[in-house]
Amino acid sequence: MEFSGTQTIAASRETVWTALNDPAVLQACVPGCESFSARSEDEYEAVVQAAVGPVKARFKGSLTLSERRANEGYRIAGKGEGGVAGFGKMQAVVTLADAPEAGATVLTYDATADVGGKLAQVGSRLVASVANRMADEFFKRFSEQLAPPAEAVDDAPAAEGAPKKWWQRG
């Protein structure tokens, strides 16, 4: 299965690049993410709770970044195991470019994914629909994380239980 997309984010390329390499930001943005941690500069591990139609599972997986070009993009390869629910593998190329709007960045991704086990049995259209919905939710959350603070609430603490914005982390 292949999918791609383009998002305009109201932040500089440097800010977007930093956020794309921050495990705390990524954990806050990935729907159902329970943990996201760095094993090394280029390797991450994650635990994500996901549901695809009738198949619900907790996936444990890893991501590897390669072909890194600071403030320009990288290649991501990932795999996740969900026990009896099956497995997923993905590869994506992420690129960053300046947007026509001052201070904004265009993020483009081209990805391929493969699923097996019970996930493959629910049908490729349903899996593709869920993958697209998760990508949309990720970018919505990512844009919210990078939104500049309002002047009146610059130093206001995050609501209890709400993920902290990147500028609120110490």
DSSP file with accessible surface (Angstrom, degrees, kcal/mol):
  #  RESIDUE AA STRUCTURE BP1 BP2  ACC     N-H-->O    O-->H-N    N-H-->O    O-->H-N    TCO  KAPPA ALPHA  PHI   PSI    X-CA   Y-CA   Z-CA
    1    1 A M              0   0   72      0, 0.0   112,-2.7     0, 0.0     2,-0.4   0.000 360.0 360.0 360.0 138.5    0.0    0.0    0.0
    2    2 A E  E     +A  112   0A 163    110,-0.2     2,-0.3     2,-0.0   110,-0.2  -0.935 360.0 166.1-121.3 142.9    1.3    3.5   -0.9
    3    3 A F  E     +A  111   0A  41    108,-2.3   108,-3.2    -2,-0.4     2,-0.3  -0.985   4.9 177.0-151.9 155.1    0.3    6.8    0.5
    4    4 A S  E     +A  110   0A  73     -2,-0.3     2,-0.3   106,-0.2   106,-0.2  -0.957   1.9 173.0-150.6 166.7    1.6   10.3    0.4
    5    5 A G  E     -A  109   0A  16    104,-2.1   104,-2.5    -2,-0.3     2,-0.4  -0.988  22.1-136.0-170.1 167.1    0.8   13.8    1.5
    6    6 A T  E     -A  108   0A  83     -2,-0.3     2,-0.4   102,-0.2   102,-0.2  -0.999  19.2-175.3-135.8 133.8    1.9   17.4    1.9
    7    7 A Q  E     -A  107   0A  55    100,-2.9   100,-3.3    -2,-0.4     2,-0.6  -0.992  18.2-144.4-130.1 138.2    1.3   19.5    5.0
    8    8 A T  E     -A  106   0A  77     -2,-0.4     2,-0.5    98,-0.2    98,-0.2  -0.920  21.1-164.6-101.3 125.1    2.1   23.2    5.5
    9    9 A I  E     -A  105   0A   1     96,-3.3    96,-2.8    -2,-0.6     2,-2.6  -0.939  23.9-128.7-115.9 131.2    3.2   23.8    9.1
   10   10 A A  S    S+     0   0   77     -2,-0.5     2,-0.3    94,-0.2    94,-0.2  -0.383  80.0  82.6 -79.0  64.6    3.3   27.3   10.5
   11   11 A A  S    S-     0   0   11     -2,-2.6    -2,-0.2   136,-0.1   136,-0.1  -0.974  84.8 -90.1-159.3 157.6    6.9   27.0   11.8
   12   12 A S     >  -     0   0   41     -2,-0.3     4,-2.6     1,-0.1     5,-0.2  -0.229  39.0-110.7 -68.2 161.2   10.4   27.4   10.4
   13   13 A R  H  > S+     0   0   61      1,-0.2     4,-3.0    91,-0.2     5,-0.2   0.889 119.7  54.5 -59.6 -39.6   12.2   24.4    8.8
   14   14 A E  H  > S+     0   0  103      2,-0.2     4,-2.4     1,-0.2    -1,-0.2   0.915 109.8  46.2 -61.6 -42.4   14.7   24.4   11.7
   15   15 A T  H  > S+     0   0   39      2,-0.2     4,-2.3     1,-0.2    -2,-0.2   0.925 114.4  47.3 -66.4 -43.8   11.8   24.2   14.2
   16   16 A V  H  X S+     0   0    0     -4,-2.6     4,-2.6     2,-0.2    -2,-0.2   0.936 112.2  50.4 -63.4 -43.9   10.0   21.5   12.2
   17   17 A W  H  X S+     0   0   30     -4,-3.0     4,-0.8     1,-0.2    -2,-0.2   0.933 110.4  49.2 -60.6 -46.3   13.3   19.5   11.9
   18   18 A T  H >< S+     0   0   92     -4,-2.4     3,-0.9     1,-0.2    -1,-0.2   0.930 112.6  47.9 -60.3 -43.9   14.0   19.7   15.6
   19   19 A A  H >< S+     0   0    4     -4,-2.3     3,-1.6     1,-0.3     7,-0.3   0.882 105.6  57.9 -65.9 -37.6   10.5   18.6   16.4
   20   20 A L  H 3< S+     0   0    9     -4,-2.6    -1,-0.3     1,-0.3    -2,-0.2   0.670 111.1  44.4 -66.9 -14.9   10.7   15.7   14.0
   21   21 A N  T << S+     0   0   28     -3,-0.9    -1,-0.3    -4,-0.8    -2,-0.2   0.205  91.4  97.5-112.5  14.2   13.7   14.4   15.9
   22   22 A D    <>  -     0   0   47     -3,-1.6     4,-2.5     1,-0.1     3,-0.4  -0.896  58.9-157.5-107.9 110.0   12.3   14.9   19.4
   23   23 A P  H  > S+     0   0   33      0, 0.0     4,-2.7     0, 0.0     5,-0.2   0.856  93.1  55.1 -55.7 -35.9   10.8   11.7   20.9
   24   24 A A  H  > S+     0   0   40      2,-0.2     4,-1.8     1,-0.2     5,-0.1   0.912 109.7  45.9 -66.2 -40.1    8.6   13.6   23.3
   25   25 A V  H  > S+     0   0    0     -3,-0.4     4,-1.2     2,-0.2    -1,-0.2   0.946 113.9  48.8 -65.7 -45.8    7.0   15.6   20.4
   26   26 A L  H >X S+     0   0   17     -4,-2.5     4,-2.1    -7,-0.3     3,-0.5   0.911 109.0  52.4 -63.0 -41.1    6.5   12.5   18.3
   27   27 A Q  H 3< S+     0   0   70     -4,-2.7     6,-0.3     1,-0.2    -1,-0.2   0.911 109.1  50.5 -60.8 -40.2    5.0   10.6   21.3
   28   28 A A  H 3< S+     0   0   22     -4,-1.8    -1,-0.2     1,-0.2    -2,-0.2   0.757 115.8  43.4 -68.0 -22.2    2.5   13.4   21.7
   29   29 A C  H << S+     0   0    0     -4,-1.2   112,-0.3    -3,-0.5    -2,-0.2   0.734  89.6  88.1 -98.7 -26.4    1.6   13.3   18.0
   30   30 A V  S >< S-     0   0   32     -4,-2.1     3,-2.0    -5,-0.1   105,-0.1  -0.643  84.1-119.1 -79.0 118.5    1.3    9.6   17.2
   31   31 A P  T 3  S+     0   0   22      0, 0.0    -2,-0.1     0, 0.0    -1,-0.1  -0.339  95.1   7.5 -58.0 131.3   -2.3    8.5   17.9
   32   32 A G  T 3  S+     0   0   37      1,-0.2    17,-2.8    16,-0.1     2,-0.4   0.537  88.1 156.6  76.6   7.6   -2.4    5.8   20.5
   33   33 A C  E <   +B   48   0A  20     -3,-2.0    15,-0.3    -6,-0.3    -1,-0.2  -0.517  18.8 175.8 -74.1 122.6    1.3    6.1   21.3
   34   34 A E  E     +     0   0A  76     13,-3.2     2,-0.3    -2,-0.4    -1,-0.2   0.750  69.7   2.4 -93.7 -32.7    2.1    4.9   24.8
   35   35 A S  E     +B   47   0A  47     12,-1.4    12,-2.0    -8,-0.0    -1,-0.4  -0.988  53.5 179.7-154.1 150.6    5.8    5.3   24.6
   36   36 A F  E     +B   46   0A  17     -2,-0.3     2,-0.3    10,-0.2    10,-0.2  -0.879  20.0 164.0-153.1 113.5    8.4    6.6   22.2
   37   37 A S  E     -B   45   0A  50      8,-2.6     8,-2.7    -2,-0.3     2,-0.4  -0.972  35.9-113.4-138.9 154.7   12.1    6.6   23.1
   38   38 A A  E     -B   44   0A  57     -2,-0.3     6,-0.3     6,-0.2     3,-0.1  -0.689  19.4-179.0 -86.8 131.7   15.5    6.9   21.4
   39   39 A R  E    S-     0   0A 123      4,-3.1     2,-0.3    -2,-0.4     5,-0.2   0.699  79.3 -20.6 -91.6 -31.8   17.8    3.9   21.4
   40   40 A S  E >  S-B   43   0A  55      3,-1.9     3,-0.6     0, 0.0    -1,-0.4  -0.892  87.5 -74.7-157.4-175.1   20.4    5.9   19.6
   41   41 A E  T 3  S+     0   0  147     -2,-0.3     3,-0.0     1,-0.2    -3,-0.0   0.828 132.7  27.8 -61.9 -29.2   20.5    9.0   17.4
   42   42 A D  T 3  S+     0   0   60      1,-0.1    23,-2.7    22,-0.1     2,-0.4   0.337 112.5  70.9-115.9   4.2   19.0    7.2   14.5
   43   43 A E  E <   +BC  40  64A  78     -3,-0.6    -4,-3.1    21,-0.2    -3,-1.9  -0.986  51.7 175.8-131.1 136.5   16.9    4.4   16.2
   44   44 A Y  E     -BC  38  63A  12     19,-2.6    19,-2.5    -2,-0.4     2,-0.4  -0.917  14.6-152.5-130.9 156.2   13.7    4.7   18.1
   45   45 A E  E     +BC  37  62A  85     -8,-2.7    -8,-2.6    -2,-0.3     2,-0.3  -0.966  18.5 180.0-128.9 149.2   11.3    2.2   19.7
   46   46 A A  E     -BC  36  61A  18     15,-2.2    15,-2.8    -2,-0.4     2,-0.4  -0.975  24.5-148.1-145.4 157.0    7.6    2.8   20.3
   47   47 A V  E     +BC  35  60A  22    -12,-2.0   -13,-3.2    -2,-0.3   -12,-1.4  -0.999  25.5 180.0-126.9 124.4    4.5    1.1   21.7
   48   48 A V  E     -BC  33  59A  25     11,-2.6    11,-3.5    -2,-0.4     2,-0.5  -0.993  23.1-145.4-131.0 132.1    1.3    2.1   20.0
   49   49 A Q  E     + C   0  58A  88    -17,-2.8     2,-0.3    -2,-0.4     9,-0.2  -0.842  35.4 168.8 -91.4 124.0   -2.3    1.0   20.8
   50   50 A A  E     - C   0  57A  21      7,-2.8     7,-2.7    -2,-0.5     2,-0.4  -0.970  26.6-156.2-140.6 154.8   -4.2    0.8   17.5
   51   51 A A  E     - C   0  56A  40     -2,-0.3     2,-0.5     5,-0.2     5,-0.2  -0.999   6.6-177.9-132.4 129.9   -7.5   -0.5   16.1
   52   52 A V  E >   - C   0  55A  15      3,-3.3     3,-2.2    -2,-0.4    75,-0.1  -0.930  68.5 -58.1-126.1 102.2   -8.1   -1.4   12.5
   53   53 A G  T 3  S-     0   0   39     -2,-0.5    -1,-0.1     1,-0.3    66,-0.0  -0.386 123.2 -12.8  59.0-129.0  -11.7   -2.5   12.1
   54   54 A P  T 3  S+     0   0  115      0, 0.0     2,-0.7     0, 0.0    -1,-0.3   0.567 119.0  94.5 -79.8  -6.7  -12.3   -5.4   14.5
   55   55 A V  E <   +C   52   0A  17     -3,-2.2    -3,-3.3    63,-0.1     2,-0.4  -0.781  49.8 173.5 -94.0 115.8   -8.6   -5.9   15.1
   56   56 A K  E     +C   51   0A 156     -2,-0.7     2,-0.3    -5,-0.2    -5,-0.2  -0.977  11.9 148.9-120.9 135.3   -7.3   -4.1   18.1
   57   57 A A  E     -C   50   0A  13     -7,-2.7    -7,-2.8    -2,-0.4     2,-0.6  -0.989  47.5-115.1-158.7 164.8   -3.7   -4.6   19.4
   58   58 A R  E     -C   49   0A 130     -2,-0.3     2,-0.5    -9,-0.2    -9,-0.2  -0.944  36.6-155.2-105.3 116.3   -0.7   -3.1   21.1
   59   59 A F  E     -C   48   0A  30    -11,-3.5   -11,-2.6    -2,-0.6     2,-0.5  -0.836   8.5-163.1-100.3 130.0    2.1   -2.8   18.6
   60   60 A K  E     +CD  47  81A 130     21,-2.3    21,-2.7    -2,-0.5     2,-0.3  -0.948  31.1 149.1-107.9 127.8    5.7   -2.8   19.7
   61   61 A G  E     -CD  46  80A  25    -15,-2.8   -15,-2.2    -2,-0.5     2,-0.3  -0.869  37.2-126.6-150.2-178.3    8.0   -1.5   17.1
   62   62 A S  E     -CD  45  79A  23     17,-2.3    17,-2.0    -2,-0.3     2,-0.4  -0.961  10.6-157.0-137.2 152.0   11.2    0.2   16.0
   63   63 A L  E     -CD  44  78A  46    -19,-2.5   -19,-2.6    -2,-0.3     2,-0.4  -0.991   5.2-164.0-127.8 139.8   12.0    3.1   13.6
   64   64 A T  E     -CD  43  77A  56     13,-2.9    13,-2.3    -2,-0.4     2,-0.4  -0.991   7.5-152.6-125.3 131.5   15.3    3.7   11.9
   65   65 A L  E     + D   0  76A   8    -23,-2.7     2,-0.3    -2,-0.4    11,-0.2  -0.840  22.9 163.5-101.5 139.4   16.2    7.0   10.3
   66   66 A S  E     + D   0  75A  49      9,-2.4     9,-2.9    -2,-0.4     3,-0.1  -0.897  51.1  39.0-144.7 173.6   18.7    7.2    7.5
   67   67 A E  E    S-     0   0A 115     -2,-0.3     2,-0.2     7,-0.2    -1,-0.1   0.857  76.6-173.3  50.9  40.6   19.8    9.6    4.7
   68   68 A R  E     +     0   0A  67      6,-0.1     2,-0.4    -3,-0.1     6,-0.2  -0.471  16.7 180.0 -70.5 130.9   19.5   12.5    7.2
   69   69 A R  E >>  - D   0  73A  92      4,-2.6     3,-2.8    -2,-0.2     4,-2.2  -0.941  36.3-115.9-131.2 105.4   19.9   15.9    5.8
   70   70 A A  T 34 S-     0   0   65     -2,-0.4   -56,-0.1     1,-0.3     4,-0.0  -0.125  94.5  -2.1 -48.0 130.9   19.5   18.6    8.6
   71   71 A N  T 34 S+     0   0   46    -58,-0.2    -1,-0.3     1,-0.1   -54,-0.1   0.527 128.6  70.5  64.4   8.3   16.5   20.8    7.9
   72   72 A E  T <4 S-     0   0   99     -3,-2.8    24,-3.1     1,-0.3     2,-0.3   0.670  99.3 -96.8-121.0 -35.6   15.8   19.0    4.6
   73   73 A G  E  <  -DE  69  95A   1     -4,-2.2    -4,-2.6    22,-0.3    -1,-0.3  -0.902  27.2-133.7 147.6-176.1   14.5   15.5    5.5
   74   74 A Y  E     - E   0  94A  10     20,-1.7    20,-3.0    -2,-0.3     2,-0.4  -0.964  24.4-100.2-163.3 175.6   15.3   11.8    6.0
   75   75 A R  E     -DE  66  93A  75     -9,-2.9    -9,-2.4    -2,-0.3     2,-0.4  -0.908  31.7-158.5-108.3 137.9   14.2    8.3    5.2
   76   76 A I  E     -DE  65  92A  26     16,-3.2    16,-2.5    -2,-0.4     2,-0.4  -0.962   9.3-175.5-117.9 134.3   12.3    6.3    7.9
   77   77 A A  E     +DE  64  91A  40    -13,-2.3   -13,-2.9    -2,-0.4     2,-0.3  -0.998  16.6 169.2-125.2 132.5   12.0    2.5    8.0
   78   78 A G  E     -DE  63  90A  10     12,-2.8    12,-2.6    -2,-0.4     2,-0.3  -0.970  18.2-173.7-143.1 157.5    9.8    0.9   10.7
   79   79 A K  E     -DE  62  89A 139    -17,-2.0   -17,-2.3    -2,-0.3     2,-0.3  -0.988   6.3-169.9-148.5 148.0    8.3   -2.3   11.8
   80   80 A G  E     -DE  61  88A  14      8,-2.7     8,-2.3    -2,-0.3     2,-0.5  -0.999  11.2-149.5-142.0 143.8    5.8   -3.3   14.5
   81   81 A E  E     +DE  60  87A 122    -21,-2.7   -21,-2.3    -2,-0.3     6,-0.2  -0.953  11.8 178.9-114.4 130.8    4.6   -6.5   15.9
   82   82 A G    >   -     0   0    9      4,-3.1     3,-1.9    -2,-0.5   -24,-0.2  -0.064  38.4-127.8-117.8  29.2    1.1   -6.8   17.3
   83   83 A G  G >  S-     0   0   60      1,-0.3     3,-1.6     2,-0.2    -1,-0.4  -0.348  86.1  -1.6  62.4-131.8    1.1  -10.5   18.4
   84   84 A V  G 3  S+     0   0  127      1,-0.3    34,-0.8    -3,-0.1    -1,-0.3   0.714 127.4  70.3 -66.5 -18.3   -1.9  -12.4   17.0
   85   85 A A  G <  S-     0   0    5     -3,-1.9    34,-1.7     1,-0.3     2,-0.3   0.781 106.6-124.0 -69.5 -25.0   -3.1   -9.2   15.4
   86   86 A G    <   -     0   0    7     -3,-1.6    -4,-3.1    31,-0.2     2,-0.3  -0.831  25.0 -72.4 121.1-157.6   -0.2   -9.3   12.9
   87   87 A F  E     -EF  81 116A  58     29,-1.1    29,-2.0    -2,-0.3     2,-0.3  -0.903  25.2-151.5-140.4 163.7    2.6   -7.0   11.9
   88   88 A G  E     -EF  80 115A  21     -8,-2.3    -8,-2.7    -2,-0.3     2,-0.4  -0.994   6.8-172.4-138.7 144.4    3.2   -3.9   10.0
   89   89 A K  E     +EF  79 114A 116     25,-2.6    25,-2.6    -2,-0.3     2,-0.3  -0.987  12.7 175.1-131.3 144.4    6.3   -2.6    8.0
   90   90 A M  E     -EF  78 113A  60    -12,-2.6   -12,-2.8    -2,-0.4     2,-0.3  -0.988  17.7-168.6-148.9 155.2    6.7    0.8    6.5
   91   91 A Q  E     +EF  77 112A  99     21,-2.2    21,-2.6    -2,-0.3     2,-0.3  -0.982  16.4 174.6-138.5 143.3    9.1    3.0    4.7
   92   92 A A  E     -EF  76 111A   7    -16,-2.5   -16,-3.2    -2,-0.3     2,-0.5  -0.997  25.6-145.0-149.1 149.5    8.8    6.7    4.1
   93   93 A V  E     -EF  75 110A  41     17,-2.3    17,-1.8    -2,-0.3     2,-0.5  -0.979  20.9-165.6-113.1 125.3   10.8    9.6    2.7
   94   94 A V  E     -EF  74 109A  12    -20,-3.0   -20,-1.7    -2,-0.5     2,-0.4  -0.952   7.2-176.7-113.9 128.1   10.1   12.9    4.5
   95   95 A T  E     -EF  73 108A  51     13,-2.7    13,-2.5    -2,-0.5     2,-0.4  -0.961  11.0-154.3-127.1 147.5   11.2   16.2    2.9
   96   96 A L  E     + F   0 107A   9    -24,-3.1     2,-0.3    -2,-0.4    11,-0.2  -0.938  17.7 167.2-118.4 142.0   11.1   19.8    4.2
   97   97 A A  E     - F   0 106A  46      9,-1.8     9,-3.4    -2,-0.4     2,-0.2  -0.975  42.6 -91.0-147.3 156.9   10.9   23.0    2.1
   98   98 A D  E     - F   0 105A 112     -2,-0.3     7,-0.2     7,-0.2     4,-0.1  -0.493  42.1-134.9 -68.6 137.4   10.2   26.6    2.7
   99   99 A A        -     0   0   13      5,-2.2     5,-0.3     2,-0.3     4,-0.2  -0.535  21.4-112.3 -86.9 159.2    6.5   27.5    2.2
  100  100 A P  S    S+     0   0  124      0, 0.0     2,-0.3     0, 0.0    -1,-0.1   0.854 101.3  82.3 -59.7 -31.9    5.5   30.6    0.3
  101  101 A E  S >  S-     0   0  103      1,-0.1     3,-1.8     2,-0.0    -2,-0.3  -0.550  99.5-102.6 -74.1 136.2    4.2   32.0    3.6
  102  102 A A  T 3  S+     0   0  106     -2,-0.3    -1,-0.1     1,-0.3     3,-0.1  -0.302 102.7   9.9 -60.0 133.8    7.0   33.6    5.6
  103  103 A G  T 3  S+     0   0   56      1,-0.2     2,-0.3    -4,-0.2    -1,-0.3   0.556 103.4 115.8  77.0   8.0    8.1   31.4    8.5
  104  104 A A    <   -     0   0   10     -3,-1.8    -5,-2.2    -5,-0.3     2,-0.4  -0.732  50.6-147.0-110.2 160.8    6.2   28.3    7.3
  105  105 A T  E     -AF   9  98A   0    -96,-2.8   -96,-3.3    -2,-0.3     2,-0.6  -0.972   7.6-141.0-129.0 139.9    7.4   24.9    6.2
  106  106 A V  E     -AF   8  97A  28     -9,-3.4    -9,-1.8    -2,-0.4     2,-0.5  -0.901  19.0-164.9 -98.9 120.7    6.1   22.4    3.6
  107  107 A L  E     -AF   7  96A   2   -100,-3.3  -100,-2.9    -2,-0.6     2,-0.4  -0.939   7.3-174.3-106.8 126.1    6.5   18.8    4.8
  108  108 A T  E     -AF   6  95A  37    -13,-2.5   -13,-2.7    -2,-0.5     2,-0.4  -0.955   1.5-173.8-121.0 138.9    6.0   16.1    2.2
  109  109 A Y  E     -AF   5  94A  18   -104,-2.5  -104,-2.1    -2,-0.4     2,-0.4  -0.993  13.3-170.4-134.5 143.6    6.0   12.4    2.7
  110  110 A D  E     +AF   4  93A  92    -17,-1.8   -17,-2.3    -2,-0.4     2,-0.3  -0.992  25.0 175.3-127.3 121.1    5.9    9.4    0.4
  111  111 A A  E     -AF   3  92A   8   -108,-3.2  -108,-2.3    -2,-0.4     2,-0.4  -0.911  24.4-161.7-132.6 154.4    5.3    6.1    2.2
  112  112 A T  E     -AF   2  91A  64    -21,-2.6   -21,-2.2    -2,-0.3     2,-0.3  -0.974  16.1-173.7-128.4 145.4    4.8    2.4    1.6
  113  113 A A  E     - F   0  90A  20   -112,-2.7     2,-0.4    -2,-0.4   -23,-0.2  -0.985  10.1-167.5-140.0 151.5    3.3    0.0    4.1
  114  114 A D  E     - F   0  89A  94    -25,-2.6   -25,-2.6    -2,-0.3     2,-0.3  -0.998   8.1-170.2-138.1 136.3    2.8   -3.7    4.3
  115  115 A V  E     - F   0  88A  33     -2,-0.4     2,-0.3   -27,-0.2   -27,-0.2  -0.925   3.7-177.4-126.7 154.8    0.7   -5.6    6.9
  116  116 A G  E >   + F   0  87A   9    -29,-2.0   -29,-1.1    -2,-0.3     3,-0.8  -0.887  45.1  31.5-142.2 173.4    0.3   -9.2    7.6
  117  117 A G  T >> S-     0   0   44     -2,-0.3     4,-1.1     1,-0.2     3,-0.7  -0.462 122.9 -15.3  77.2-148.6   -1.7  -11.5    9.9
  118  118 A K  H 3> S+     0   0  106    -34,-0.8     4,-0.9     1,-0.3    -1,-0.2   0.820 134.2  64.2 -60.1 -31.7   -5.2  -10.5   11.0
  119  119 A L  H X4 S+     0   0   10    -34,-1.7     3,-0.8    -3,-0.8     4,-0.4   0.907 101.0  49.9 -58.8 -41.5   -4.5   -7.0    9.8
  120  120 A A  H X4 S+     0   0   50     -3,-0.7     3,-0.9     1,-0.2    -1,-0.2   0.820 104.8  60.1 -67.5 -26.8   -4.1   -8.2    6.2
  121  121 A Q  H 3< S+     0   0  158     -4,-1.1    -1,-0.2     1,-0.2    -2,-0.2   0.715  91.1  67.0 -75.8 -19.9   -7.4  -10.1    6.5
  122  122 A V  T << S-     0   0   36     -4,-0.9    -1,-0.2    -3,-0.8     4,-0.2   0.644 115.4 -98.0 -78.4 -11.1   -9.5   -7.0    7.3
  123  123 A G    <>  -     0   0   29     -3,-0.9     4,-2.1    -4,-0.4     5,-0.2   0.157  17.3-103.8 106.6 139.9   -8.9   -5.7    3.8
  124  124 A S  H  > S+     0   0   91      1,-0.2     4,-2.8     2,-0.2     5,-0.2   0.835 115.5  57.0 -67.3 -33.0   -6.5   -3.3    2.2
  125  125 A R  H  > S+     0   0  221      2,-0.2     4,-2.3     1,-0.2    -1,-0.2   0.920 109.8  44.7 -65.9 -41.2   -9.1   -0.5    1.8
  126  126 A L  H  > S+     0   0   66     -4,-0.2     4,-2.5     2,-0.2     5,-0.2   0.936 114.5  48.6 -67.5 -43.8   -9.8   -0.5    5.5
  127  127 A V  H  X S+     0   0   11     -4,-2.1     4,-2.7     1,-0.2    -2,-0.2   0.935 112.9  48.5 -61.3 -43.9   -6.1   -0.6    6.4
  128  128 A A  H  X S+     0   0   28     -4,-2.8     4,-2.6     1,-0.2    -1,-0.2   0.908 110.2  51.9 -63.4 -40.4   -5.4    2.3    4.0
  129  129 A S  H  X S+     0   0   68     -4,-2.3     4,-2.4    -5,-0.2    -1,-0.2   0.927 111.8  45.7 -62.0 -44.7   -8.3    4.3    5.4
  130  130 A V  H  X S+     0   0    8     -4,-2.5     4,-2.8     2,-0.2     5,-0.2   0.920 111.8  52.3 -66.4 -41.1   -7.0    3.9    9.0
  131  131 A A  H  X S+     0   0   22     -4,-2.7     4,-2.3    -5,-0.2    -2,-0.2   0.929 111.5  46.4 -61.5 -43.3   -3.4    4.7    7.9
  132  132 A N  H  X S+     0   0   66     -4,-2.6     4,-2.5     2,-0.2    -1,-0.2   0.910 112.2  50.5 -66.1 -39.9   -4.6    7.9    6.2
  133  133 A R  H  X S+     0   0  145     -4,-2.4     4,-2.5     2,-0.2    -2,-0.2   0.915 110.9  49.0 -63.8 -41.3   -6.7    8.9    9.2
  134  134 A M  H  X S+     0   0   51     -4,-2.8     4,-2.7     2,-0.2    -2,-0.2   0.898 110.6  50.5 -65.8 -38.7   -3.7    8.3   11.5
  135  135 A A  H  X S+     0   0   15     -4,-2.3     4,-2.5    -5,-0.2     5,-0.2   0.933 110.8  49.3 -64.3 -43.5   -1.4   10.4    9.3
  136  136 A D  H  X S+     0   0   95     -4,-2.5     4,-2.1     1,-0.2    -2,-0.2   0.924 112.9  46.9 -60.2 -44.3   -4.0   13.2    9.3
  137  137 A E  H  X S+     0   0   61     -4,-2.5     4,-2.5     2,-0.2     5,-0.2   0.900 109.7  54.3 -65.6 -40.6   -4.3   13.0   13.1
  138  138 A F  H  X S+     0   0   33     -4,-2.7     4,-2.9     1,-0.2    -2,-0.2   0.954 111.4  44.0 -56.9 -49.1   -0.5   13.0   13.4
  139  139 A F  H  X S+     0   0   15     -4,-2.5     4,-2.6     2,-0.2    -1,-0.2   0.853 110.9  54.1 -71.4 -30.3   -0.1   16.2   11.4
  140  140 A K  H  X S+     0   0  117     -4,-2.1     4,-2.1    -5,-0.2    -1,-0.2   0.960 114.6  41.0 -62.5 -49.8   -3.0   17.9   13.2
  141  141 A R  H  X S+     0   0   75     -4,-2.5     4,-2.4  -112,-0.3    -2,-0.2   0.889 113.8  53.6 -64.9 -39.6   -1.3   17.2   16.5
  142  142 A F  H  X S+     0   0    0     -4,-2.9     4,-1.6    -5,-0.2    -2,-0.2   0.933 109.3  47.9 -62.2 -45.6    2.2   18.0   15.1
  143  143 A S  H  X S+     0   0   38     -4,-2.6     4,-0.7     1,-0.2    -1,-0.2   0.899 111.4  51.2 -62.0 -39.5    1.0   21.4   13.9
  144  144 A E  H >< S+     0   0   90     -4,-2.1     3,-0.6     1,-0.2    -1,-0.2   0.891 107.5  53.2 -64.3 -39.4   -0.7   22.1   17.3
  145  145 A Q  H 3< S+     0   0   10     -4,-2.4    21,-0.9     1,-0.2    22,-0.3   0.851 114.0  42.5 -63.1 -33.5    2.6   21.2   19.0
  146  146 A L  H 3< S+     0   0    5     -4,-1.6    -1,-0.2    -5,-0.2    -2,-0.2   0.484  82.9 121.0 -94.9  -3.0    4.5   23.7   16.9
  147  147 A A  S << S-     0   0   40     -4,-0.7  -136,-0.1    -3,-0.6     3,-0.1  -0.374  72.6-109.9 -61.3 133.9    1.9   26.5   17.0
  148  148 A P        -     0   0   93      0, 0.0    -1,-0.1     0, 0.0     2,-0.1  -0.355  38.4-100.1 -65.4 147.0    3.6   29.6   18.5
  149  149 A P        -     0   0   40      0, 0.0     2,-0.2     0, 0.0     5,-0.1  -0.378  35.6-110.6 -68.0 144.2    2.3   30.5   22.0
  150  150 A A    >   -     0   0   59      1,-0.1     3,-1.3     3,-0.1     4,-0.4  -0.515  28.2-119.2 -69.2 144.4   -0.2   33.3   22.3
  151  151 A E  G >  S+     0   0  184      1,-0.3     3,-0.9     2,-0.2     4,-0.2   0.879 112.1  52.9 -55.8 -37.7    1.3   36.4   23.9
  152  152 A A  G 3  S+     0   0  101      1,-0.2    -1,-0.3     2,-0.1     3,-0.1   0.737 117.8  35.4 -73.7 -21.0   -1.1   36.2   26.8
  153  153 A V  G X  S+     0   0   79     -3,-1.3     3,-1.2     1,-0.1    -1,-0.2   0.147  75.6 123.9-120.8  22.8   -0.4   32.6   27.6
  154  154 A D  T <  S+     0   0   68     -3,-0.9    -1,-0.1    -4,-0.4    -2,-0.1   0.881  89.7  25.0 -47.3 -49.2    3.3   32.4   26.9
  155  155 A D  T 3  S+     0   0  157     -4,-0.2    -1,-0.3    -3,-0.1    -2,-0.1   0.293  90.9 126.3-105.0   9.0    4.2   31.2   30.4
  156  156 A A    <   -     0   0   40     -3,-1.2     3,-0.1     1,-0.1    -3,-0.1  -0.443  64.1-114.6 -68.4 137.8    0.9   29.6   31.3
  157  157 A P        -     0   0  119      0, 0.0    -1,-0.1     0, 0.0     3,-0.1  -0.369  34.6 -98.6 -69.6 154.5    1.2   26.0   32.4
  158  158 A A        -     0   0   35      1,-0.1     3,-0.1     4,-0.1     6,-0.1  -0.386  47.7 -92.9 -68.3 149.5   -0.3   23.3   30.3
  159  159 A A    >   -     0   0   73      1,-0.1     3,-2.3     4,-0.1    -1,-0.1  -0.322  59.5 -81.6 -59.3 147.6   -3.7   22.0   31.5
  160  160 A E  T 3  S+     0   0  201      1,-0.3    -1,-0.1    -3,-0.1     0, 0.0  -0.276 117.4  10.4 -57.8 129.6   -3.3   19.0   33.8
  161  161 A G  T 3  S+     0   0   83      1,-0.3    -1,-0.3    -3,-0.1    -2,-0.1   0.227  98.9 122.2  86.9 -15.2   -2.9   15.8   31.7
  162  162 A A  S <  S-     0   0   44     -3,-2.3    -1,-0.3     1,-0.1    -4,-0.1  -0.558  72.4-104.8 -80.1 142.8   -2.4   17.8   28.5
  163  163 A P        -     0   0   76      0, 0.0     2,-0.2     0, 0.0    -4,-0.1  -0.416  39.4-113.4 -65.0 141.0    0.8   17.2   26.6
  164  164 A K        -     0   0  118     -6,-0.1     2,-0.1     1,-0.1  -136,-0.1  -0.488  26.9-117.1 -74.7 145.7    3.3   20.1   27.0
  165  165 A K    >>  -     0   0   59     -2,-0.2     3,-1.8     1,-0.1     4,-0.7  -0.385  32.9-102.7 -73.6 162.6    4.1   22.1   23.9
  166  166 A W  G >4 S+     0   0  102    -21,-0.9     3,-0.7     1,-0.3    -1,-0.1   0.848 122.5  52.6 -59.9 -31.4    7.7   22.1   22.8
  167  167 A W  G 34 S+     0   0   69    -22,-0.3    -1,-0.3     1,-0.2   -21,-0.0   0.635 102.8  59.7 -82.0 -10.1    8.4   25.5   24.3
  168  168 A Q  G <4 S+     0   0   50     -3,-1.8     2,-0.3     2,-0.0    -1,-0.2   0.561  82.2  99.8 -91.8  -9.7    7.0   24.4   27.7
  169  169 A R    <<        0   0   74     -3,-0.7    -4,-0.0    -4,-0.7    -3,-0.0  -0.574 360.0 360.0 -79.5 142.0    9.6   21.6   28.2
  170  170 A G              0   0  126     -2,-0.3    -1,-0.1     0, 0.0    -2,-0.0   0.241 360.0 360.0 -90.2 360.0   12.5   22.4   30.4
